[in-house]
Amino acid sequence: MPIKRMWGGRFEAAGDQLVNQFNASIGFDQEMAQEDIEGSLAHVKMLKQTKILSAADADKIIAGLKKLQEQLTNAGLPFSIENEDIHMNIEALLTDEIGPVAGKLHTGRSRNDQVATDLHLYVKKRLPIIIKELQELQQELVNKAEENVETIMPGYTHMQHAQPISYAHYLMAYFQMFQRDVERFAFNQQHTNLSPLGAAALAGTTFPIDRQLSAEYLGFDEPYHNSLDAVSDRDFVLEFLSNASILMMHLSRLCEELIYWCSYEFGYIELADSYSTGSSIMPQKKNPDMAELIRGKTGRVYGDLIGLLTTMKGLPLAYNKDMQEDKEGLFDAVKTILPSIKIMNGMIATLQVKKDKMEHATHHDFSNATELADYLATKGIPFRKAHEIVGELVLKGLKTGTNLADIPLEEYQRISPKIEEDVYTCLQPKVAVQRRNSYGGTGFKQVRQQIAYAKKLLAN
């Protein structure tokens, strides 16, 4: 038998079954079932307050919605593809529960403002969760940094040994990246915390609704100021996906280095067994699969962002069915970034730092070359000339297998008689790190200040 649609009065023929399946969104937008009921409760309470609905009708609808809400929480609700989306499924279930009076719920609103409201509520609820998880990851970075202020490792540019740094300094660089992520998600709340409810299809409604009141019921700051914008805006979702993409890029960069650092070639860290896997054929293998998965999942979050940007780029005002494609990417991004943050937190908390291996790597390279150039500059040699001299010493050292700290004092004094025995002190990696106390530098004092500042940020 043909299915009777809630919007079907104008139509003579039922849709093709394939068309019905293609059109339906209940397969994924049921993710917003709780938000849809919450939006409906706010709407009917407003209709009651403004006397658009009688108290008796409104109370009956409220009771029915609360019953559905309870069922959803306890055992779930049965959804049907025939009712297309979460909005019509909830209304159909409400009608089964309380009868035809359920049809009055839709007074003064459209599915266009309803879906926008649900989406705002969905993002609004999850932003604080994501921020909290990020701050927990930041706290773990601070904890690990506090344990490793004087742990020395090579710093890299172009993946070549550059200058020795504190491992804590390295960790605090990621703290700062994640802090910017926190701030971006916090700002995202500003554009999420607006209510589209009551904008109706695109032009508002003739009913004397109170949009400020329904916004207040839902905990939004205020309603959208323009009804066309209210139903067609997805900037807040794009902001979320952009923020999620930048976050995943940061996680991926950290994963890339964890993968390097735990390899035999580096051996700077060891990941816990619980965050690693083995090989089905090679018994010796301990693979950093969790780090690799986070790195891999970064691409899918980028795809979620690009997908919605592409969907939105040519849409005329106001609502278009294309916008049904705004949800799956959002849901996917949320379900990707949250476990990624949690797993990264666990990896950082449980990894072992091979301090001796890290520091050993700084004694058998030329990462102290800048220290020598700086030292020569303090002896009156112009820095450019000092740079040239040290470059020649490095070249000679590479050919002879001699490190800068192994060059005899007599040879240094042939460069300048002002060079003294203290040159060997400044060439020590730990001393080189300790002395870099410009603001934000890798010197131990500066790193401890960074950690103290980070703690203040997390305490607010």
Rosetta blueprint (number, residue, H / E / L):
1 M L
2 P L
3 I L
4 K L
5 R L
6 M L
7 W L
8 G H
9 G H
10 R H
11 F L
12 E L
13 A L
14 A L
15 G L
16 D L
17 Q H
18 L H
19 V H
20 N H
21 Q H
22 F H
23 N H
24 A L
25 S L
26 I H
27 G H
28 F H
29 D H
30 Q H
31 E H
32 M H
33 A H
34 Q H
35 E H
36 D H
37 I H
38 E H
39 G H
40 S H
41 L H
42 A H
43 H H
44 V H
45 K H
46 M H
47 L H
48 K H
49 Q H
50 T L
51 K L
52 I L
53 L L
54 S L
55 A H
56 A H
57 D H
58 A H
59 D H
60 K H
61 I H
62 I H
63 A H
64 G H
65 L H
66 K H
67 K H
68 L H
69 Q H
70 E H
71 Q H
72 L H
73 T H
74 N H
75 A L
76 G L
77 L L
78 P L
79 F L
80 S L
81 I H
82 E H
83 N H
84 E L
85 D L
86 I H
87 H H
88 M H
89 N H
90 I H
91 E H
92 A H
93 L H
94 L H
95 T H
96 D H
97 E H
98 I H
99 G L
100 P H
101 V H
102 A H
103 G H
104 K H
105 L H
106 H H
107 T L
108 G L
109 R L
110 S L
111 R H
112 N H
113 D H
114 Q H
115 V H
116 A H
117 T H
118 D H
119 L H
120 H H
121 L H
122 Y H
123 V H
124 K H
125 K H
126 R H
127 L H
128 P H
129 I H
130 I H
131 I H
132 K H
133 E H
134 L H
135 Q H
136 E H
137 L H
138 Q H
139 Q H
140 E H
141 L H
142 V H
143 N H
144 K H
145 A H
146 E H
147 E L
148 N L
149 V L
150 E L
151 T L
152 I E
153 M E
154 P E
155 G E
156 Y E
157 T E
158 H L
159 M L
160 Q E
161 H E
162 A E
163 Q E
164 P E
165 I E
166 S E
167 Y H
168 A H
169 H H
170 Y H
171 L H
172 M H
173 A H
174 Y H
175 F H
176 Q H
177 M H
178 F H
179 Q H
180 R H
181 D H
182 V H
183 E H
184 R H
185 F H
186 A H
187 F H
188 N H
189 Q H
190 Q H
191 H H
192 T H
193 N L
194 L E
195 S E
196 P L
197 L L
198 G L
199 A L
200 A L
201 A L
202 L L
203 A L
204 G L
205 T L
206 T L
207 F L
208 P L
209 I L
210 D L
211 R H
212 Q H
213 L H
214 S H
215 A H
216 E H
217 Y H
218 L L
219 G L
220 F L
221 D L
222 E E
223 P E
224 Y L
225 H L
226 N L
227 S H
228 L H
229 D H
230 A H
231 V H
232 S H
233 D L
234 R L
235 D H
236 F H
237 V H
238 L H
239 E H
240 F H
241 L H
242 S H
243 N H
244 A H
245 S H
246 I H
247 L H
248 M H
249 M H
250 H H
251 L H
252 S H
253 R H
254 L H
255 C H
256 E H
257 E H
258 L H
259 I H
260 Y H
261 W H
262 C L
263 S L
264 Y L
265 E L
266 F L
267 G L
268 Y L
269 I E
270 E E
271 L L
272 A L
273 D H
274 S H
275 Y H
276 S L
277 T E
278 G L
279 S L
280 S L
281 I L
282 M L
283 P L
284 Q L
285 K L
286 K L
287 N E
288 P L
289 D H
290 M H
291 A H
292 E H
293 L H
294 I H
295 R H
296 G H
297 K H
298 T H
299 G H
300 R H
301 V H
302 Y H
303 G H
304 D H
305 L H
306 I H
307 G H
308 L H
309 L H
310 T H
311 T H
312 M H
313 K L
314 G L
315 L L
316 P L
317 L L
318 A L
319 Y L
320 N L
321 K H
322 D H
323 M H
324 Q H
325 E H
326 D H
327 K H
328 E H
329 G H
330 L H
331 F H
332 D H
333 A H
334 V H
335 K H
336 T H
337 I H
338 L H
339 P H
340 S H
341 I H
342 K H
343 I H
344 M H
345 N H
346 G H
347 M H
348 I H
349 A H
350 T H
351 L L
352 Q E
353 V E
354 K L
355 K H
356 D H
357 K H
358 M H
359 E H
360 H H
361 A H
362 T H
363 H H
364 H L
365 D L
366 F L
367 S L
368 N L
369 A H
370 T H
371 E H
372 L H
373 A H
374 D H
375 Y H
376 L H
377 A H
378 T H
379 K L
380 G L
381 I L
382 P L
383 F H
384 R H
385 K H
386 A H
387 H H
388 E H
389 I H
390 V H
391 G H
392 E H
393 L H
394 V H
395 L H
396 K H
397 G H
398 L H
399 K H
400 T H
401 G L
402 T L
403 N L
404 L H
405 A H
406 D H
407 I L
408 P L
409 L H
410 E H
411 E H
412 Y H
413 Q H
414 R H
415 I H
416 S L
417 P L
418 K L
419 I L
420 E L
421 E L
422 D L
423 V H
424 Y H
425 T H
426 C H
427 L L
428 Q L
429 P H
430 K H
431 V H
432 A H
433 V H
434 Q H
435 R L
436 R L
437 N L
438 S L
439 Y L
440 G L
441 G L
442 T L
443 G L
444 F H
445 K H
446 Q H
447 V H
448 R H
449 Q H
450 Q H
451 I H
452 A H
453 Y H
454 A H
455 K H
456 K H
457 L H
458 L H
459 A H
460 N L
